[in-house]
Amino acid sequence: MAASNLNEHTTRIQKRVIVPISRLQKGMVVEARYKPQESEAKRYMLLILQPKYNDFIHALNLDAFSYRAFNELALGQGLKYIPSFAKYRGINMPKLILETSSRRFYFSNLKPKLKGEFNRAYRTMSYNQFSIISLVDYKFSIDTQTLSR
């Protein structure tokens, strides 16, 4: 099993605000409590790809890759301020258009494009299994913050 990177990411939280699940937006970096079916609730840090599609949230689990890899993704995509949460930044993610089942979408559209660490990070999570969600202002590298303005 791959090493956990969750603590590395949580140390980069500059501030957080609790948000209702209905206010999630693509590109947000969130910390959440989620209870998978037939398992205990646990803490996740996620990059939201699609906030709600057929009662599922599509996200990348930050635990699956290092700060360095996440920072490179942010540098490549750029940062943006989240509408309605002006002091919080997220990653400028393109809109996912899901016209098929999430499983088919993942295998045909995402898996071939996600390299290594990001491929293991993709999650489809049940909308109703979340308890607490906090939008976080993630501390990216100075280069990422500067080049993304």
N, C-alpha and C positions, 0 to 999 in steps of 0.2 A: 504494500500500500504506500502511496506517495506521502511525503511529509506534509504536515499541515502548515499553511501560511496564514491562518486566520489572525494569530497574534501580531504578525508583522503588519498586517493591514489595519488592525484596530489601533495600533500605536500611531497611525497616521490620521486619525480622526481629529480634526481641529475643533469642530462643534457639531451638534446634532439637534434635530427637532423632530418630535413625534408627528407623523403624518397619517391620515386615514388611508387605507388601501385604495380607496376610490380616487385619490389625488396623485397616485404614482404616474410618472412620465418616463418615456424612454430616455436613456442616458443618465438617470439618477443612480447614485451610489447610495445604497441603503444598508442598514444593519437591521436584522429582523429575527424574530423567534418564529420558527416554523415547525410544525409537527407532521412529519411524513406518516402515512398510514401505517398502522401496526408498529410504531416506534415512538420513542420519547422525543419531546420537543427539544430543539437545539438552536443555537445561535448561528446565523449565517451573515456574511457580507456579500451583497449581490450588486451587479451592474444590470439594471433593468433594460431589456431589449424590447419587450412588448408588454405593457402593463396589464392588459386583459384581452384575452382571446379565448372564447369558448370556456370561460371560467378557469383559465390557466394564466399564469404569469410566466413569461419566457425571460430567462436571465442567465448571466454568467456567474458562477459561484467563485468568488475571489479566493477561497481557500485552495483552489486547484492550481493556482499559479502565484509566482513571486511578485513582490512589489516592483521589481525591475521590469518584468514582462508586462504588468498592468500599466506601468508608466509609459512603456514603449507603445502600447495600444493607444493610450491617451495622447501621446505625442503625435502619432499617426492620424488620429481622428480629429484632434483638437478638443479644447474645452469650451463649454458654454455655460452661461448662467441659466439656472432653471427658472422658467416663467413661474410667477407667483411665489417664488422663494429666492428673491434676487441676490441674497448674500451667499447662496449655495451654488457650487459649480458641479457640473456633471460632464460626461463625455458626449461629444456631438455625434450621436449614432444615427445612421440612416434608418428610415422607417422600415420595419419588417412588414411585408404584405403576405399574410398567411391565407392562402386560398385553398389549402388542403389540410389534412390532419396535421397536428404538430409533429408527429413521428415522421410522416412522409416529408414534411417541410424540412425537418432536421436532416434526414438522410440525403435528400436531393439538393437542398440549397445551402445549408450551413456546414455540415460535416466536411464536404470537399474544400471549403474555403478556410475553415478554422484549422490552424496549424498546432500541432503538439499540445501544449498546455491548455490552449483555449478550447480545443476539442473536448477534453475531459471536463471542462467547466460548464458546459451548456446544461441547463436544467429547465424542465417544464414543471411548474409547481402549482398545486391546487390553490385557487384563489381563497377558498374558505378555511385553509389550514394555517393561515398566518394569525398571530396574536398581536404582537407589537412590531411596528415598523418605524424606524427613525431614518430620516434623510440625513446624510452626513456630508460635511464639507471635508473632502479628502485632501490631504497634503501631498500634492504631486511635486516632482522635482522643480527647481527654479527654472531650468530650461523649458520644461513642459508648460509651466505657468506663463513664462515670458513669450514663447513662440505661439501660444494659443490665444493671445489677446487680439 
